[in-house]
């Protein structure tokens, strides 16, 4: 399965919980609740709870340590790069807006990009 061909909804609701379980060491190191808000076509809001067994829910939860906002198309394009550095560039150009703990966002980005690399190798 090529993650870069999936919609954000499919990734957050179907793939990410299993991915977080497969990469349990990374998930445990994150140990946070994140809210992700994607705008535009295929957008939506999801909460990712990595404080215990990984769980993704539709909608933004209150009390998330980190909130990430970007366009859904940008999210899909960033996944296709299979690298973390384009995420940082997008952040510095204010294409990704982050409230809260930036190191947590980087760890989640590493989790996603490593999964895409594994799927395509």
N, C-alpha and C positions, 0 to 999 in steps of 0.2 A: 504494500500500500504506500503510495506517495503522498506524504503529508502536505506537500506544497499544492496538491490538487484539491484538497478538502476546503470546505468553507470554514470560517472562524467558528461558527456554531458547532460543526462536526468536531473540530479540534478540541474546543473547550468542554463540550458535553460528552463526547465519546472517547477521544484519544487521550487527552491530558490526564484524566484520573488514572488510567492504566499506565501511562508513561511515568507519572509520579511514583506509582507503586514499583515499577521496574527499576527506577533509579532512586530507590529508597534512601540511599546515603545522601544524595543531593537534596532530596525533598526534606529529610530531617534537618539538614544544615540550614535550609531556608527558614523553617519553623516560624511561619508567619501566615497571616490572612491577607490576600491581595484582592483588589477589585480591578477588573479590566473593563474599560468602556471603549467600544469601537463604534465609530460613526460611519454613515454612508451605507451603500448597498452591502448586505450581509453583516451589518453591524449588530450590536447588542451589548448587553452588560452581563458579566459573569463574576462570580466570587470563587476564589481558589483558596481553600483552607488546607494549609500544610502544617498545622500545629499538632495533628494526630494522624490517623489514617487519612490519606489524601482524599479530598472531596471537592467537587466542583458543582456549584449551583447556579442556575440562571438568575440574573438580577444582582444588583450591588448590595452587599451586606453592609451594615453599619459597623463601625469600629475596625475597618481594615487598616492595617499598618501602612499600606501602600496602595495608591490608586494610579493606574496607568491609563492614559487616554490617547487614542490615535485613530486615524482613518482605517477602516477595515481593509481597504486595498493596500495601504502601506504595510499593514501587518502581514498580509499574504506575500507581498513582495519581499519583505525582510526575511521571512521564512525561507524563501527561495535562495537567498544568498548563502545559506548554511554557515554563516559566520556571525560572531558577536559584534565585530567592529562596525558594521553598517548600522546596528542598533544605536551604538554610541554616537555616531555621526548624526543620525536622525534626531537623537536627543539634543545634541548641541545646536542643531539648526531649529530646535523647537517644533519638530514634526511629531515628537512624542512628548507628551506632558506627564510629568510624574509629581505626585504629592506623596510625601513620606520618605521612606528609607530607600535611597538609590541602590546601595549594595544588594538589597533584596531583589530589586528588579533585574540587576545584572545576573544574579544566580538563576532566576527564572528564564532569562534569555539564554543562558548557557544550557539549561535543561532542554529547552525547545530546540535550539540549534544542534545539540548533540544528538537528539532523537531524529532530526531530519537527516543528519549525516549518516546515522546508522541505517535508516530506512533505505537510503540511496546507495550505500556501499555494496 
